[in-house]
Amino acid sequence: MRTVGLVFKPKDKASEHKLDKMTVAELKAYALERNIDLLGAAKKEEIIECIEAAQMTDE
């Protein structure tokens, strides 16, 4: 019997820390390069959340 479902990979701690170290401008450029829609996010935390959500759906 096979189980089919969603598999969530643990967050890569290195990439999580990398985003925290970036400035808002760097985060926006990072998102633009990867075609990530920031959905009107303006604050650093909001931008990081958008990027992380997009990365989760890509994996």
N, C-alpha and C positions, 0 to 999 in steps of 0.2 A: 504494500500500500504506500502511496506517495502523498505527502502533505504539500499543499500548494498555498502560498500566502505571501504576504509582504515580508521582506527581510530588511531590517534596519541595521545599517552598519554603525558602529560606534563612531562618534565624532573624532576626527583626527585632531589631537591636542595641538600638534604643531601648527596646523592651519588656523585653528581657533585663536591661538596666541598671536599668529601673524596678523590676523585681522584687527585684533585689539591694539596692535602697535601702529597701525596705519592712521593717517589723518583722514578727515572727512573727504578732502579732495582726492586723496589716494584711493579711498574706498569707492568713490563715485567712478573714478577712472577704471578701477578693477572691475566693477560691475558693467561698465560700458564695453570694455574689451571682451567680456563674456556674455554679452547680450542679456544681462539680468535687469529686469524691470524693477526699479526701486519703489514703485507704487506710491510716489509722493513722500517717501521717507526723507526726513531732513536731519534728524539727530543721528549721531554716530551709532547709537545702540539700535535704532530702527533700521539703519542701512545694513548693519551686520546681520540682523535678523533676516532681512530680505535675501542677502547673499547666502546665508546658511540654509535657508529654506529652498532656494534654487539649487544649491549643491546637493541637498538631500533628494530632490526629485530627479536629478541627473544620474545618480548612482544606481 
